[in-house]
């Protein structure tokens, strides 16, 4: 059995303002660092054999904060980036509704044919993120692997691992600095924890 610890990066100013961040390479806010420090303390006793992270700063900073002082290499993976929102990056949903009403409609009704202007189509994003799973084939069945990524990408990984259709992507919730756990077996995968944020109690 491989044990996958799936972590979303700590909160950023864009998250607080509810802006589409995508590939915009911003770091965490002070609150985000406090969130990740809580998660670091929670994972202190875990034996972790490998760490993979999106190569965007908010994710890499999360991984580096969690593993400060540990002898574990953090492997940066472009496949684990959030969806690229193109012209919609930095906009709120209200602004997207005004400027790109067709995009907003497909977001509301979650259409897999969604394409962001000058950005990624949702199908491209799913395919790109799914390629990350090939990296897991090189690990022993007994390994515990930490994966630090983003809301959208983590949803894709969970659904792919569980063999659930992408039409259900919108039904998952992955909060900042949350921990989800998937255990993989030859027969398939088991979701043993989803979006746990109990370590963030009273974090502001």
HELIX and SHEET records of a PDB file:
HELIX    1   1 UNK A   13  UNK A   16  1                                   4    
HELIX    2   2 UNK A   30  UNK A   42  1                                  13    
HELIX    3   3 UNK A   57  UNK A   66  1                                  10    
HELIX    4   4 UNK A   78  UNK A   80  5                                   3    
HELIX    5   5 UNK A   86  UNK A   88  5                                   3    
HELIX    6   6 UNK A   93  UNK A   99  1                                   7    
HELIX    7   7 UNK A  101  UNK A  108  1                                   8    
HELIX    8   8 UNK A  122  UNK A  130  1                                   9    
HELIX    9   9 UNK A  131  UNK A  138  5                                   8    
HELIX   10  10 UNK A  151  UNK A  162  1                                  12    
HELIX   11  11 UNK A  166  UNK A  171  5                                   6    
HELIX   12  12 UNK A  198  UNK A  200  5                                   3    
SHEET    1   A 6 UNK A  74  UNK A  77  0                                        
SHEET    2   A 6 UNK A  50  UNK A  54  1                                        
SHEET    3   A 6 UNK A 144  UNK A 149  1                                        
SHEET    4   A 6 UNK A   2  UNK A   8  1                                        
SHEET    5   A 6 UNK A 179  UNK A 185 -1                                        
SHEET    6   A 6 UNK A 188  UNK A 196 -1                                        
END                                                                             
